[in-house]
Amino acid sequence: MVRSVQHDMLPQSTHDDVARQQFVVALKQGLNRSIRSSNKRLFEEVVAPEFAARTGATPDDRDTIRGAMYSHPAYRGWSTMHRSAQELMWTSVADVVARDTERLQQQAARLTQPAKRRGSLELDPSVQAPRGVANLDIHLQTGGYMMNRSPEDVAAGALYEVGGNLYAFGQGLGKHDSKAAHVQRFLAEKFPDLKPERILDMGCSAGSASVPYALEFPDAEVHAIDVAPAMLRYAHARAESLAAAVHFHQRDAADTKFPDSYFDLIVSHNMMHEIPDSTRRGMLKESWRMLAPGGVAVHQDVPLQFKGLSEFQKFEMSWDTLNNNEPYWEVYASADLAADAKAAGIPDAQVYVGNLPQATQSLPWFVTVITKPAA
């Protein structure tokens, strides 16, 4: 399933909306390809020598490099434009969603009628999101990830899906760079005999990764969890519009409430860098507990690990912490995922941490894979 799959829960854009969004994508691509790629040369040829002449020292850690780079108008200019492009992206989507909110809510109600639905939705208002998720507009998303304005609200999910697609295209990823598709390819190559009867998608957001598993394994019982209620409402209606049977639950990834050994396949997509250390470690522990003998867990994420990188590369990768409301970005980048898995009681031999190439080879995804031995 491609990234930009069409379905009945997408907000309806006019020609002008599409043109505006295409402009934002082109702007983000230009800022990434033309200017950001020159920041390293700016540092090596201008900023570092000026810093050394001024202080008698070399900027040799990411915090010192950050201070030196932000003192230069060329870097400040790029950073300002880069953040402004992100804000423009969300505005270009938020205006469409705001205009189409009533229709989207009616569409969701129609698609999820008890007599017609294939899956289900379970909401639990007692579930608490991490503070960094609940108190910030993550990625600068309009209204924030946890926006939930009414018992029928689905806007957060619509914003997340459309904005996420624009962000990916702005990063140079193609419509065929579907995270779920890459994980499914990985599973087919590495675990060809895996025929899951129960599947769990952790941190499902708008459900774009949950649906491909239901369609790929139509006989499997597919569950998906997240902490955001409006995301889950949207994800449920979206799945129904694509004739996918997925059971969505508002639950904490570190305390899922599912039985031991319940799932043959557990997945997550770009979730680990959005959660604090405690949730990530609890998520790994839960994965091991819930896996049935012979089961596999694949936690896919962005290639954001500081190990082996230069201090300048660490500085570059940490831009999102300060400027894109990503409070756990560097927390994840600094994590030792193999050690986290070991602390969760998972034997070393049952853990793989490494890269997973994308379809367009634009950059590798990063995966933490857990396998439970057959009984």
C-alpha positions in Angstrom: 0.0 0.0 0.0 1.5 3.4 -1.0 1.9 6.3 1.3 -0.7 8.5 -0.4 -3.5 5.9 -0.6 -6.9 7.5 -1.4 -9.9 6.9 0.8 -13.1 8.4 2.0 -11.7 10.0 5.2 -9.3 12.4 3.4 -10.3 16.0 3.6 -11.4 17.5 0.2 -8.8 19.9 -1.2 -9.5 22.5 -3.9 -7.1 23.2 -6.8 -5.7 26.2 -4.8 -5.2 24.0 -1.7 -3.2 21.5 -3.7 -1.1 24.2 -5.4 -0.3 25.7 -2.0 0.7 22.4 -0.6 2.9 21.7 -3.6 4.6 25.0 -3.1 5.4 24.0 0.5 6.8 20.7 -0.5 9.0 22.4 -3.1 10.2 24.9 -0.5 11.0 22.2 2.0 12.9 20.2 -0.6 14.9 23.2 -1.7 15.8 24.1 1.9 16.9 20.5 2.5 18.8 19.9 -0.7 20.3 23.3 -1.5 20.9 25.1 1.8 21.0 22.4 4.5 23.6 20.4 2.6 25.9 23.5 2.7 25.7 24.0 6.4 28.7 21.6 7.1 30.9 23.6 4.7 29.7 26.8 6.4 30.8 25.4 9.8 34.2 24.1 8.6 35.2 27.0 6.4 33.6 30.0 8.3 32.1 29.3 11.7 34.7 27.1 13.2 37.7 29.3 12.2 35.9 32.4 13.4 35.1 30.7 16.7 38.7 29.6 17.1 40.1 33.1 16.3 37.7 34.6 18.9 38.0 32.1 21.7 41.3 30.2 21.1 39.3 26.9 21.2 37.7 24.6 18.7 34.0 23.9 18.9 34.2 20.2 19.5 30.8 19.2 21.0 27.3 19.6 19.7 26.2 22.2 22.2 29.3 24.4 21.5 28.7 23.9 17.8 25.1 24.8 18.1 26.0 28.1 19.8 28.6 28.9 17.2 26.3 28.1 14.3 23.4 30.1 15.7 25.7 33.1 16.0 26.1 33.2 12.2 23.3 34.9 10.2 23.5 32.4 7.3 22.6 29.5 9.6 20.0 31.5 11.5 18.4 32.4 8.2 18.2 28.7 7.1 16.9 27.6 10.5 14.2 30.3 10.4 13.1 29.4 6.9 13.1 25.7 7.7 10.8 26.2 10.7 8.6 28.6 8.8 8.2 26.0 6.0 7.1 23.5 8.6 4.5 25.9 10.0 3.3 26.7 6.4 2.9 23.0 5.8 0.6 22.6 8.7 -1.4 25.7 7.9 -1.9 24.5 4.3 -3.5 21.4 5.8 -5.3 22.9 8.8 -7.3 25.3 6.6 -8.6 22.4 4.5 -9.4 20.2 7.6 -11.1 23.1 9.3 -13.3 23.8 6.3 -14.2 20.1 6.0 -14.5 19.1 9.7 -18.3 18.6 9.7 -18.3 16.4 6.6 -15.4 14.3 8.0 -17.3 13.7 11.2 -20.4 12.7 9.3 -18.3 10.4 7.1 -16.7 8.8 10.2 -20.2 8.2 11.7 -21.4 6.6 8.5 -18.4 4.4 8.1 -18.4 3.1 11.7 -22.1 2.2 12.0 -22.3 -1.0 14.1 -24.2 -2.9 11.3 -21.4 -2.2 8.7 -18.1 -2.0 10.5 -15.5 -4.7 10.3 -13.3 -3.6 13.2 -14.0 -1.7 16.5 -13.0 1.2 18.6 -12.4 1.3 22.4 -11.6 4.6 24.1 -10.4 5.0 27.7 -10.2 8.6 29.0 -8.1 7.4 31.9 -5.1 6.7 29.6 -2.5 9.5 30.0 -0.1 10.6 27.3 3.5 11.5 28.2 3.9 15.2 29.1 6.0 15.9 26.1 3.2 14.6 23.8 0.3 16.1 25.8 1.7 19.6 26.4 3.4 20.4 23.0 2.3 20.7 19.4 4.5 17.8 18.3 6.1 18.5 14.9 4.3 21.9 15.2 1.1 20.1 14.2 -1.9 22.5 14.5 -3.7 21.8 17.8 -1.2 19.2 18.8 -1.2 15.4 18.6 -3.7 15.1 21.5 -6.3 17.7 20.1 -9.7 16.4 21.0 -12.4 19.0 20.8 -15.6 16.9 21.0 -16.7 13.3 21.3 -16.9 13.1 17.5 -13.6 14.9 16.7 -11.4 13.3 14.0 -9.4 16.4 12.9 -6.1 15.4 14.6 -6.0 12.2 12.5 -6.8 14.0 9.2 -4.1 16.6 10.0 -1.6 14.0 10.9 -2.1 11.9 7.7 -2.1 14.7 5.2 0.6 16.7 6.9 2.7 13.6 7.3 2.5 12.9 3.6 3.6 16.4 2.8 6.4 16.2 5.3 7.6 12.9 3.7 7.5 14.4 0.2 9.4 17.4 1.4 12.1 15.1 2.8 12.4 13.5 -0.7 10.6 10.3 0.2 8.4 8.9 -2.6 4.8 7.7 -2.3 6.0 4.1 -2.4 8.2 4.6 0.7 5.5 3.1 3.0 6.9 2.1 6.3 4.5 -0.8 6.7 5.3 -2.1 3.2 9.0 -2.1 4.0 8.5 -4.0 7.3 6.3 -6.5 5.5 9.1 -7.0 2.9 11.6 -7.5 5.7 9.3 -10.1 7.3 8.8 -11.9 4.0 12.6 -12.1 3.5 13.7 -12.9 7.1 10.6 -14.8 8.4 9.0 -16.4 5.4 7.2 -19.0 7.5 5.5 -16.4 9.8 1.7 -16.6 9.4 0.4 -14.4 12.2 -3.0 -15.1 13.7 -2.9 -12.0 15.9 -1.1 -8.7 15.1 -0.6 -5.6 17.2 0.4 -2.1 15.9 1.7 0.0 18.8 1.4 3.8 18.6 -0.8 3.6 15.5 -1.6 7.4 15.2 -3.9 7.8 12.1 -3.8 4.1 11.3 -2.0 4.3 8.0 0.4 1.5 9.0 -2.3 -0.6 10.7 -4.4 -1.1 7.6 -1.7 -2.8 5.4 -1.3 -5.6 8.0 -5.1 -6.2 8.0 -5.1 -6.4 4.2 -1.9 -8.4 3.9 -3.1 -10.9 6.6 -6.9 -11.0 6.1 -7.4 -14.0 8.4 -5.5 -12.4 11.3 -7.0 -10.5 14.2 -5.4 -7.1 14.0 -5.3 -4.7 16.9 -3.8 -1.1 17.1 -3.2 1.1 20.1 -2.5 4.8 20.7 -3.1 7.4 23.4 -4.8 10.0 21.3 -8.7 9.6 21.1 -9.3 11.8 18.0 -6.4 10.0 16.2 -8.1 6.7 17.0 -11.5 7.8 15.8 -10.0 8.9 12.5 -8.0 5.7 12.2 -11.1 3.5 12.8 -13.1 5.3 10.2 -10.2 5.3 7.8 -9.7 1.5 8.2 -13.4 0.9 7.6 -13.3 3.1 4.4 -10.5 0.7 3.1 -12.4 -2.4 4.1 -9.8 -3.3 6.7 -10.8 -5.0 10.0 -8.7 -3.4 12.7 -9.6 -3.1 16.4 -8.4 0.2 17.8 -7.8 0.8 21.5 -6.8 3.8 23.6 -4.0 2.2 25.6 -0.5 2.9 26.8 2.3 1.0 25.0 4.1 0.4 28.3 0.9 -1.1 29.9 -1.2 -2.6 27.1 -3.5 -4.8 29.2 -3.3 -7.6 26.6 -2.7 -11.2 27.8 0.7 -12.8 27.8 1.8 -14.6 24.6 -1.2 -13.1 22.7 0.4 -11.8 19.5 2.4 -13.5 16.8 3.5 -10.2 15.2 4.0 -6.8 17.0 5.0 -3.7 15.1 5.5 0.0 15.6 6.4 2.7 13.1 8.3 5.9 13.9 7.1 5.7 17.5 10.2 5.2 19.6 11.5 8.8 19.0 8.2 10.2 20.1 8.2 8.7 23.7 10.3 9.1 26.8 12.8 6.5 28.0 10.4 4.9 30.5 7.7 4.3 27.9 10.2 3.0 25.3 11.7 0.5 27.8 8.2 -0.5 29.0 7.2 -1.0 25.3 10.0 -3.4 24.8 9.2 -5.3 28.0 5.5 -5.5 26.9 6.6 -6.7 23.4 8.5 -9.6 24.9 5.7 -10.4 27.3 3.0 -10.4 24.6 4.8 -12.3 22.0 3.7 -15.9 21.4 6.4 -18.6 21.0 7.7 -18.2 17.5 6.5 -14.6 17.3 8.3 -11.5 16.0 8.3 -7.8 17.0 9.6 -5.2 14.6 9.9 -1.6 15.9 10.8 0.6 13.0 11.9 4.2 13.3 13.9 6.9 11.7 17.7 6.4 11.4 18.4 8.7 14.4 21.2 7.2 16.5 24.1 9.2 17.6 26.5 6.2 17.9 29.3 6.6 15.5 28.4 10.1 14.4 30.6 13.2 14.5 29.7 16.0 16.8 28.6 18.1 13.9 26.3 15.4 12.7 24.8 15.1 16.1 24.2 18.9 16.1 22.5 18.7 12.7 20.2 15.8 13.7 19.2 17.6 16.9 17.7 20.6 15.1 14.2 19.1 15.6 14.5 19.0 19.4 14.6 22.8 19.6 12.8 23.8 16.5 10.2 21.2 15.7 8.8 20.4 19.2 10.4 16.9 19.4 11.2 16.6 23.1 12.3 13.0 22.9 14.3 13.3 19.7 17.8 13.3 21.3 16.6 11.0 24.1 16.0 8.3 21.4 19.2 9.2 19.5 21.3 8.7 22.6 19.5 5.4 23.6 21.2 2.0 23.6 18.3 -0.1 22.3 20.1 -3.4 22.6 20.8 -2.6 26.3 17.2 -1.5 26.8 16.0 -4.8 25.4 18.4 -6.7 27.7 17.1 -4.7 30.7 13.6 -5.7 29.6 14.5 -9.4 30.1 15.0 -10.2 26.4 18.0 -12.4 25.7 20.7 -10.9 23.5 20.3 -13.7 20.9 16.7 -12.7 20.4 17.4 -9.0 19.5 18.6 -7.4 16.3 19.2 -3.7 16.0 20.1 -2.4 12.5 19.0 -0.7 9.3 16.2 -1.5 6.9 16.6 0.1 3.4 13.8 2.1 1.9 12.3 1.4 -1.5 13.9 4.5 -3.1 17.2 4.0 -1.1 16.9 7.7 0.0 17.9 6.7 3.6 17.6 3.6 5.7 14.9 3.0 8.3 16.1 1.7 11.6 14.6 -1.4 13.2 14.7 -3.1 16.6 13.7 -6.7 16.0 12.7 -9.2 18.8 12.1 -12.9 18.2 10.7 -15.3 20.7 11.8 -18.9 20.3 9.2 -21.4 19.3 8.0 -23.6 22.2 
